[in-house]
Amino acid sequence: MNSQISSNKSLMKEGNKSAVFTFVFLGLSEYLKLQVPLFLVFLTIYTISVLENLGMILIIRINSKLHIPMYFFLSHLFFVDFCYTTTIAPKLLDLLIVENRSMSFKGCIAQFFFDCTCVIMPIFILAMMAYDRFVAVCNPLLYMVAVSRKLCTLLVAGSYIWGGICSSTLTYFLLALSYCGSGIINHFCCEYSAIISASCSDSSISQLACLVICMFNEVCSLLIILTSYVVIVITVIKIPSKGGHRKAFSTCGSHLTAICFCHGVILLYCVLKSKSSLLLVKFATVFYSMVIPMLNPLIYSLRNKDVKETLRKLVHLKVLSHS
């Protein structure tokens, strides 16, 4: 690592050459004796996450009963989760077993762009799903009209485009900075504030841009979610039978659980960053980028009979093919 730091210093003596600048990650170097056990744990989580998310996408495509708006949104949520954990996990695993802890400037910026896009998109997909639940509970007779296939496609396409716009904006602010010094990043991925910490120019505008974009996305998505569920609760209260209450809330249980995980970890991450708890920030990042993508397929599949039935059929066909 010392040779990598010295190389960066010699490059910066000639001026700012961001294109050839190399970042050096500290990763989880606080636990040198736990590198191998952590590698095995994270590899297991990553493998399970990939199998679950790709498996759920396959199940949704196979089972025609799941060709409904809710699972259309879910298939894109699982795809984004797969992409997110795949951009983070390989470098994390690499840092745990390989001595070379460096990454090129271009590679780091590219990783940040895709990470940022994959963080923003699930926030709005969950908001779309809140609208879906609102229509399903409050206007069930108009469900297929109010949540048409065309509207779902437009909403998902909009989330992809908006995620790309936000990521491009923040990437532009990163590219506008000058980078010098050792290039050490006390993280295992190219997180926004971690990259800025390696800059030798004024980053106040970049930090303000990040704050504005994050706050706007959080407020807009939470406003849609809260409005939808306030109306849902009011509608459910008016239902006379307890069975109706139970059925209405059961359709929202999985979605509410996913919302709590997603936004809860984002808020925790912001609190931890403000207190400069770097180690906890790293583990919060691990939880958001690897554990949540592993949990989401479980949250939405455990209580769904159609998903479990399709899974049983796939397992049965696989057993027959090997017999």
N, C-alpha and C positions, 0 to 999 in steps of 0.2 A: 504493500500500500504506500510506503514511503517513497518508492521510486515513481509511482503514479502521481503523487503530490508534487514531487520535484519537477516532473515533466510539465505539469500544468503551470508551475511558477516560471519556468524558462520560456514557455510559450507566451505568457502574459508580459514578459519583459519587452517584447516586440510590439506591444499594443494589444488592443482588444481583437481577438480572432475567434469569435464565437463559433464559427463553422468548424474549427478544429479543436475546440475546447472539450475537455473530457471531465465528466463528473465522477467523483469517487464516493461510493455509498458506504456508510458505516453499518447499515442493515441492523441486525440484532446482535451486534458484537458484544453487547453487555453480558451475553450468556454463551461464552466460548465453549464451556463444557456441555452445553445442551444443544449444540449445533446439529448433531446427528438425530437426536430424538425429535427436535423441532422440525427437521427436514421430513422425517417419517410421518409426523402428525399432519403437517401442511400438505404433503403429497397425498395422504389418505383423504383429507378434506377436499382437495382439488379434484382427485379422481372421482369421488362420490358426487361432487357438484356437477362435473361434466356429464357423467352418466345419467344423473337425475334430470338435468335440464334438457339434454338432447333426447332422452327417453320420453319425457313429457311432451316435447314437440312432436315426436313420432306418434305417440298415443293419440294426441289431439287430431293429427292428420288422418289416422286410421279409423277412429270411431266417429261415425257420422252424427251420433247423438251429441258430440262435443263441438259440432260446427255451429256454435252460437256466439254472439258478441263477447260474452264474458271470457270464453276460452280463446277467442281470437286475440283479445288483449293479452291474455295470459301467455299465449305462444310467443308473442313479441317480448313480454317480460322475461320469459325463460331464455330467449335468444340473447337479449341484452345482458342478462346475468352471466350467461356462458361467455360472452365476449369480454365482459368486465373482469371476471376471475381469470380468464386466459391472458389478459394483458398484464395482470399483476403477479400471478402465481409463479410463472416460469423464472422471472428475475429474482423473486424472493427465494425460491428453491436453489437457484444458482448461487446466490450470496451465502447460503448456508454451507455449501460444500466446496466452492471454488475460491481460490485465493484472489483471483482477478476480480476486483469489485468495481470496475469502471464501466462507464457507458458514454458513448459519444454524445455530443450536444444535440445533433439531429435525432439520434435515437431516443434521447430523453424527451425532447419536444414532441416527437411522434407519440410516445407512450402517454404523455400528459394529455394530448389532444383526444386520444381514444378513451382514456380513463375518464376525462371530464364529460365527454359525450355520454358514456355509459352510466355516469352518476346522475346526470340531469334527466335522462329519458325515463327511468323507472318512476321518478317523482310524478311526472305527468301521466304516465300509463296508469298509475294507481289512482290519480284524479279522474281519468276517463272511466275507470272501473267503478268509482264512486257514483258517477253519473249513471252508469249502467245499472247499478243496484237501486238507485233512486227511481229510475223508470220501471224496473222490474217489480218493485214493491208498491209504488204509488200509482203507476199507470200500466198495470199488466196487460190490459186489452190492447193498448197502443204500442206494446213493447217492440215488435218487429218493425213498426213504422218509425218510431222515435229513435231506435237504435239500428238503423239499416246498415247493410253491408258497406254501402258507399260511404256513409258517415263514419263508420268505424275505420275504414281505410284512410279517409282524409285526416281523421284525428291522429292515427298512428303515424302517418306520413308527416304530419305537422310536428309531432314530437321528435322525429328523427331530424327534421330540418332545423327546428329550434335548438335541439341539442348541438347540432353542428355549428349553428350561428354563435351560440354562447361559447363553445370551445374555440372557435376561430377567433373570436374577439379577445378572449383571455390569452390565447397563444400569440396573438399580435402584440399584446402588451409585454409578454415575456421576451419576444424577439427584439423589442425596442430597447431592452436593457443591455448594459455592458457587463461582461462576466470576467472576473479576474481572481487572483489569489489561488488557493489550493483546490477549489472546486469541490470541497467536501460537503456531502449532503447527509445529514443525520437522519436517514430514513432508508427504506428499502425500495422505494418507488419515486417516480418524478412527480411528487405532489407540489401544488402551486407555491405554497409558502416555503417549501424546502428548496425549490429552484431559485426563488427570489433571494433566499439567504446567501446564495453564492454570487449574487450580483454586487458590483462595486459602484453602481449608479443609484440615483434617487428612485426608489420603488413606491413612493407614496401614491402615485396615480394608479399604478398597477394593483396595489392593495385595495384602493378605493373601488376600482372597476370590479374586482373579485367580490367585494362586499356587496356592491349594488346588485350584481347579477345573482348572487346567492340569495340575498334577501328577497328580490323580486320573484325568483322561482319558488322559494319556500312559501311566501305569502300567497301567491296566486294558486298554487296547488292545494295548500291547506284551506284556503277560502272555498274552493270548489268542493273539497271533501267535507268540510264542516257544514256548509250550506246543504249539501245533499243529505247528510245524516241527520241534521236537525229536522228537515222535512220528513225523512223516513221515520224518525222517532215519533213525530206528531201524528203521522198517518197510522203507525202501528198502535199507538195508544187508543186510537178511535176504533180499532178492531175489537169487537165484543168478545170473541172466544180466545181462551188462553192458547189453544192449539194454533190459532192464527198468529198470535204473538211469537210463539216458538218457531213456527215455520218462517216467518218474516226475518227474525233475527238470525236464524241458522243460515240464511242465504248471504248474510253479511259478516258472519263470524270470521271466516278465513281472511276476507279482505281487511277487516279491522286489525287482525293479528299482524298481517303483512305491513300495514300502515304504521302500527306501533313500533315494529322492528326498524323499518326504514327511517322514519322521521325521528324516532327516539335516538338512534345511533348518530344521526346527523347532528342533533342538538347536543348530545354528549360529546361528540367530536369537537364542536365549537367551544364548549365549556372547558374541555381539557386543553385545547390550544391556548385559550386565554390565560390558563394557569401555568403554561409552559411545561406541562407534564409530558415530555417527549416520549418516554417509554409507553405511557398509557395511550398516547396518540397513535403510536405504531400498532398497538394491539386493537385499538378501535378501528383502525384502517383494515387490519386483518379481518376483523369481525364483519365489517361492512362489505369488503371486497371478496371474501371467501366463505364465511359462515352463513351470511344471509342468502347468497345464491344457492347454498346447499339446503337451507331450510325452506325457501319459497316453494319448491316442488312438493315437499312433504306437507306443508300447510294446506295446499290446494288439492292434494290427492287423497289424503287419509280419510276424508269424510265423503268422498265422491264414489258412488257405487259404479258408475260407468267407467271411471278411470281404473278402479281396482279390477273390474271385469275384463277390460281390455288387456291389462297387465297379466292377468291369469291366462288369457288366451295366448298371448305372446310367449309366455313361459312354457305353456303346454305344447305349442308348435315347435319351440326350440328343443324340448325334451324328445318329441317325436322324431325330429330331424336327426337327432344323434342316436336314436335307438335302431 
